[in-house]
């Protein structure tokens, strides 16, 4: 699903960040409750009236002290125009039309992208004259107060009217494989070697790939779309707006993917940022394969790969359920093996277990270890069933499921894993209250 992007633009100190926080923190315009939702300093997944959109605060972009402020604003606006589906031009209603506002308005009109003028700091519409902003050429200014939330719901109504519908991918039957990872770990080289064509720019400069590039491929009759993404860096390392938007594109690519290939540099080893990226994909419910690239440059023996996997699982236990492939995009070593691994992990993602088998395993787990009892509550688990695939999800029913301790849920999780595998896929357990039977 390709979710629209809404970007806040405007000069400093007009309240862009305050408006961002107001929209994201609003009682109804909430950050999605789906696991793995991004909510960091600069962008977040928001929802209003059943419509989702990425909200981007350009005010958080790094400012260059060597550049005049007007030039920096133009640079930020140009980057936002390129990326966004709708731009919110935030102005200060208490100051009125500033010369910089007029120049930003010229940029927006010339770009041809949909945009709105949002007159911020209108705490009381009856006492604040915001109508002079009509001259910016975007129609009715939308009055709002980021501080007290005045008219924020009306603004959100207009936003969801103007943004395009979130569209599914053109070929819904194709499996989308996002190639993700830090900059310069060899993502483009890996895809090039796999596809057999020099389709993607390869450079020693970290972050050469700035756009997500789709490459269709067919293997054993299965249509795949490889998405090579820009590297995802820590926010503090983003030197300019290009890095920032690359990060946004990577996270959007994860959202659209069925399966993620996380490339890691074998020589540098597993970084905390690698773990963060893996966790983003895992919590978003995506299948995951770890590709350890540049294996030809690694000093190793016959136990090195096993040690690498063991240490990874110690840092992040869920990586113990993820297959690793040790490869070299430069030499081609084991690169094509990823295709069979993708097929295997996708089959695991789609696997459905009959309810009778689920309950047999549940009863075995209960016989081995009963759930710990909570003070004042009797906890009994009655039955379970698989309710979803992709990712595999099981509902476990009982009389007081909210009293079940987390470590026991992990015990059930590990028991289900042992029984059915689901390699490379997150496994989710939903606790449900058993409906009481009729009274007699």
Secondary structure, DSSP 4 states (H G I P E B T S, - for coil): -B--EEEEE-STTSSHHHHHHHHHHSSSSEEP-STT--BSSSEEEEEETTEEEEEEEGGGSPP-TTS-HHHHHHHHHHHHHHH-SEEEEEEETTT---HHHHHHHHHHHHHT--EEEEEE--S-TTT---GGGGGGSSSS-EE--TTT-TTHHHHHHHHHHHSPPPBPPS-TTSEEEEEE-STTSSHHHHHHHHHTS--S---SSTT---S-EEEEEEETTEEEEEEE------GGG--SHHHHHHHHHHHHHHHH-SEEEEEEETTT---HHHHHHHHHHHHTT-EEEEEEE-GGGS---TTHHHHHHHHHHHHSGGGGGSEEEE--TTT-TTTTHHHHHHHHHHHHHH----HHHHHHHHHHHHHH-PPPPBTTB---EEEEEEEETTTTEEEEEES-GGG--HHHHHHHHHHHHHHH--TTS--EEEEEEPPPPPP-
